[in-house]
């Protein structure tokens, strides 16, 4: 099944898939609401208690999501990347220019407490998240470009995340570079390539599996977001107002500036949508994980502030999916009317 065939299936060939993809944002909000009311229903996905073959459930869930994306791709999609180096470079460049600058300006403008300010800047300096690939598909963007941008920004983050966070937040974040590279290869690269190979070698079987995996992928994204929110419920409740505003402004800026600047650079509508989504959606799980490390917490003189640092990433995980899904649904409906 090619990406085009998959798009036709989601558009009208399967009513359930069509309804779910077009209501991704609403389902995410509902999942977060349930996670807030009863966190244990979701935290099992993200707290590391469950693992298989030495891999935490969260990593396996992300790998499954990427396998679903890989099944929508053909090698022609990857070859097409050679004809769009400008879009790839522009997208990665905007990722590490728009979001860190926005995080710093918003933290200053709202007068955030040190822990919240550093946490917001940290998540702003993280690479794009894997959920962006799903939202790009829903919004009829370029999935192959989105996957390439996710990988490129993640590898660049090995150097740029500590550099930018240290510069803007005044603290140096230590990243285990080899571990991050291994994680991205196992969670993103291997599943996507495996899905593409299955699509090439066993197109009929891949088509059958591809009809189900998108639904599984959407459910997994909702479980991951709910797990992050449920695990940080107490901290979120204590700083709800300013957290909701700061993280909303961060991601709204990313989506708007990502799209606007991509168009200003002369890129096409599909590429601009893809860059907007990739810039606006951060790897909030990575941001939360970095903020929770003892080395990062030790940088704070006040442990209360250290405990606040992971919280913006939890709220970020909700906003970027909600805003991205709303935008993607609007773009999808607009494209449908034009088609």
N, C-alpha and C positions, 0 to 999 in steps of 0.2 A: 504494500500500500504506500503510495507516494503522499507527500504533504498535500497535494491538490486533492487526491481522492479522500484523504482524511477530512479535509475541510468540507467537502461535499457531504460526507457522512454526518458530520456535526451540524451542518446547516439544515438538513432536512431529511436525511436518510434514516435517522434514528431519532424518534421524538423524545425519548428519555435523555439521550446525550445532548440534544439541542436545548432542552429546557434547563438541564443542569449547568451547562457551560454558560448560558446566558444569565443565570442567576447565581453565579459563583460568589459575587459580593454578598448577596443576601444570605447565602448558606454560610459564608465565613462569619458574618455578624452573629448568626444564630448559634454557630459552634462556639464562638467566644462567649456568648451569653451563657450557654450551658457550662462552659469551663469556669466561668465566674461563680456560678451557683454551686457547682460541684466539681472542684479541681481534680480530684482523683480519677474522674472519668477521662481525663486527658493527659495528666502529668506522666502517666506511665510511658507515653510516647517519647518524652524528652528528658526524663530524669536519669537515664542510663541504667536503670535497674534490670531491664530486659536486654539480652544480647543473644546473638546467634553466631556461632563459629568465631567468637571473639569480637564481633562487630556489634556496636550498640544499635538498638532498634531505629533510632533517628537516622543513622547513616544508611541503613538498609531501606528505610522509607524514601529517603532522598534518591537513592540509587534506583528504586522502582519508578519514581517519578521521571527520572532521566531516561530510563529504558522506554517508557511510554513515549517520550519525545523522540527518541531515536527511531522508533517504529514509524514515525511520520516522515522521516527523512530518506532521501536517496543520495547516492554519491554525486549525482548531478547538482544537488543542493550545495554540497561542499565545494565542488569545482567552481560553482558560481561565486564563491567567496573570493576567488582569485581576481574576479572582475570588480570587486567592491572593497579594495584595501582602504579607500578613502573613508567609507562608512564605518569600517571597523576601527580605524585609528581615531576618527572623530568621536565615535561612541565611547571608547575607552578613555580618551582625553577628557571628554565632558564628565565622565563618571568621577574622575579624581580632581576636577576643577569645580564643578557646580556644587556637589554635595558637601565637601569639606568647607568651602567658603560659606555656604548657606547655614551649615551647622554652627559655625563660629559666630556669624552675624546674629542668628536667632538667639543663641545662648547669651550673647552680650545684650541684645535688645530687651530680652525678657528678664534679665538679671537673675538667671538661674543659680541655685546653690552650686557650690563647686562640684559635688558628686554628680548632680544631674547635668551640669554643663559639660563635664569631661565625658560622661556617658553618651550624651547627644553627639558631641564632636567625634567620639570614637566610632559610633555606628555610622556616622556620615562619612568617615574615612575608610569604611570597609568596602569590599568589592560588591558587585551585583549578586543578587541571590538567585538560587535555582528556580524559585517560584516564578521569576520573571519569564522563564521559557514557556510556562503554561499560559500566563497572561498574554504573552506575545502571540501565541497561537490563537487564543480566543479573540484577540483584537485584530487578527488577520495581518500580523506583522511578518517579518522574515525570521522564522524559527532557527534556521541554520545560522544566521547572523547573530541572533540572541545567544545561542549556545556558544558560538565563537567568542562573543563579547564577555560572557560569563567566565569562560576559561581564561581569556587574556587578562581581564581585570583581576581575577583571583591570583594569577601568577604575578602580575605587577604589584599586587597588594603586599606581597612578601617584603618589598622594600618601601612602597609608598604609604602603607597604613601606619607603620611606626614613625616614618619621617613626618608625615602630615599631622598625625596626632601629637607627636612631640612638639612640633612647631606651633600648632594652633591651641593645644590644650596645656602645653607646658609640661608634659609628662611623656616619657618614652615607654612605649608598649613593646615588650619583648614577645616576638612571635617565633614559635618553633617552625622554622621554614621547611625543613624536611617533612615534618608531620603534616603541615598544611598542603604541601605538594602531593604527598601520598594520599591524603584524604580527597583532594580534588580529582586525582587520577582515578581512584576507586569509586567515588560517588558520582562523578560527572562523566569523565572521558570514557571509561570502560563501558558503563551501561549504554551511553549514547551510541558508541561505535558498535556495540553488540546488537542494539536495536536496528541500526542501519544495515548491518550484515544479515540479520534475520530477514529484514525486508527484501534484501537483494537475493538471498539464497532460497528463502521459503516464502514467496510473496503471498500465497493463499493463506498459509498458517499465520503469517504476520498480520494479514488483514483481519482474520478472525480474532486474534488476540488483541489487535489494535482497536477493535470495537468495544472492548471491555476495559482495557488499561486506562483510558482517559478518565473514566468514572472513578477507578481506583486511585488515580493520581490526585484528583480533586479532593477525594475523601482524606487522603494522606496529608495534603496541604492544610486542610481544616484541622486535622488532629494535631499537626505540628504547631500551628498558630495557637490553638487552644491550650496546648501543653505549656507553651512559653508564658502565656497570660496566667494560667492557673498556678504555675509555679511562683509567680511574682505578685500574687494577689494582694498581699499585705502592703508591699511597697507602693503598688499602683494606687491603692485606696488612699494612702496617706498623702499623695501628691497628684491626685487625679487631674485637677483643673489645668495646672501649668504643664503637666506632662502631655495631656491630650492636645493642647494648643501648640506646644513646641514641636512635637513630632508630626502633627498635621502640617504645620508650616514647612517643616523640613522636606517632607515628601511631596507636598503640593509644589514647592519650588523646584524640586528635582524633575517632576513630570513636565511642568510648564516650560522651564528653561531648557530641558533636554530636547523637547519637541521644537520650541521656537528657535534655538540656536542651530539645530540640525537643518531646519528649513532655511535659515539665514546662510548656512554654509553651502546651500545649493543642493542638498540631498532630497530624494524623492519622498513622497508621502509614506510609503510603506517603510522605508528606512527610518524616517523621522519618528513614526510610531514605535518602531523597535527600539530606537535610541532613547526615546522618552521613557518607555517602560523600564529599560535596563538601567538608566540613570536614576529613576525614581524609586526603584526597588533594591534595597540593600540586603546583604547577608546578615540579617539581624541575629541569627543563631551564632554566627562567628563573633559578632560584637558582644553579645551576652556572655559567650564563653571566655573571651579575652578579659572582659571586665570582672569576671568571677575568679580569675587566677590569683593565687596568693601574691605573686610578684607585682601584679597591677594594684591590688589592694594596699600593698605595703607602701605605695607611693603617697598615700594620704596620711596626714598626721592625725586626722579624725576618722575613726573607724565607722562612724555613722555615715559620713560622706562616702566612704568606700563602699558601704552597703547599697547606697543609692545608684552607683555607677552602672550596674547592669539593667536597671529598670527602664531607661529610655529604649533599649533594644527590644524589650517585651512589648511596649506600646507601638514601637516602630513596626514590629511584625504584623500588627493588625492594620495600621493605617496604610502601609504600602500595598497590601493585598486588596483592601477595600477600595482605595483610590484607583489602583491599577485595574481592578475588575470593573469598576464603574466606567472608566475610560474605555476599556477594551470592549465592553458590551455596547457602548455608544458607537465606537468605531465600526464594530461588526454590523450593527443595524444600519448605519449609514452606508456602508459598503454594499449591504444587501439591497438597499433601495436603489443604489446606482446600478447594481448588476441586473 
